[in-house]
Amino acid sequence: MKIRAKILFVVLPLLTVAVVMVGVASYLLASSSVNHLAMEFFDFMAKEITNYAEGQWNLLVENKAVGNPFMENAAKQAVENFSRSILRGDTQVIFALDNTNGEIAMQAGPTLPTEHEREVLKSYIGKKNEFITVQVGNNTRVAYTIPFDPFSWQIFVTEERSKFYDRVEEIFRTSLYILIGTLVGGALILLVMARYLTTPIEAVVKTIEHIIDSNDLNKSVPVYYKDEIGRLSVTFNQMLGIISAAYEQMKQYAFEAAVAQKREMKIRNVFQLYVPKDVIDEVFVNPEKMLVGNNRDVAILFSDIRSFTTISENMAPEDLVNSLNRYFSIMVNIIMDKEGVVDKYIGDAIMAIFGAPISHENDSLSSVIAGLEMMQALQEFNKNQLALGAPEFHIGVGINYGIVTVGNIGCDKKMNYTVIGDAVNLASRLEGLTKKYKEPVLFAESVYEHIADDIPCRMIDRVAVKGKTLGVPIFTSRLELTPKEQEVWKYHNEAAVLYYEQRFKEALPYFEKALKILPDDPAASRFEERCRVYIENPPPLDWDGVEIMMEK
């Protein structure tokens, strides 16, 4: 934005605020005065009508004609005629609603409320001395209402709102014209003054632009005035001489920096094939911390191709490499899309971590969804394998969540960014158990606790993996369940609770129901068989349901 425009934007708002404040004050004062006068005028008219009606009522009382329909109608007609006589214009309307049924009881004026409008006006029955805005005859009107209980009337004295506020709106329009005129005149004056003040600055800008376009540091700025801006021009001309002397050195520094940056980018691009990008960034920022580890909670995913030795023996080396590269490309993309990091390839196995070097909102959920999507992608991969005449791949995925030591582990000659700890070992063991339990994905209870509310889960067993004495519950999951699977998983999870409470007779019918729906369900079959065994031969009282695994 140019300086002239900035001057306008600074000064014009000040003028605008002053004029607007005067206009608003005038408008509010006029509106307040009109409202006050209208209140008094409407109050006067309403009181005149009620006083007249009071006189007619007193005549009825004195003549003992109360209850005489003919006399009462005559009195009401007299009030209506009086109301017409005090109207001051074609736009005024006076009417009364019957308090008992809301019908028009008296009218004076050309406009009457519609049936819908009468329903709204009923809400004002019983209100006294209120100044309101209402709809009458599909027209907005200001009104003053007052009850007259002897006739069971609610009287409304009204005037069209546009007629009522026409003077106020005229004041508003006048103020608006004054505001526009002031802004236009002020803007013209400011433009002239701004041009006078900014001409030297524009000369400086044009000189700088010329230097940038032509790299001609011999250009100088003309000096217009002997003031601060003039001194700025003189100082700028002096500065150009210094810059010219330093320019060549600056170009040399820039060239060296560009070469160094290209060298760094090459290093980054090469090492990103082996080390996560976040780790490389940390190494470049804090190289002294390369070997420092830290403990944190992460999700660890292991996947492995089953019977890979057999597959490799039946494939030519180049075909095997091509298949593995396509397989790894698909699986790694899924892991990285879920903000995971591929830690390493262990032969045909993949080890990935979620939550290091950067933690995310729910790393457990990301790891499980990644494992399930890997299973889905494997189906498409196997279709391509069959089309190529190559064998299908079958994999298992094991996932655990827990505290591990994470960091660059190794020495200054060779290091690897990885995680170590008991949680890693359990994830590896769970991957191995997918074969035994015939489940594509298995994860520990520590994962289940973080994802149970987000994705369908199923209890598979309680096991002590090889090398451990304590058992852990293990679970599986799916991205989506068929209606039959939903029913089976519901029965299974309810029965599993009874099973681990040693209530085998109660659990057995649930597993049987599940098998009637899906006869080949391996988890339900396994628990049904165990229930039958334990019903015949109950386990000891300290039985905890843990299955001891003797194999990895």
Helices and strands as residue ranges (DSSP letters): H 3-62, H 69-85, E 93-98, E 104-108, H 115-121, G 122-124, E 130-136, E 139-148, G 149-151, E 153-160, H 161-164, H 166-214, H 228-271, H 277-285, G 287-289, E 294-305, H 308-313, H 317-337, E 341-346, E 349-354, H 363-387, E 395-410, E 415-420, H 422-437, E 441-444, H 445-451, E 457-464, E 472-477, H 483-500, H 504-517, H 522-536, E 547-548
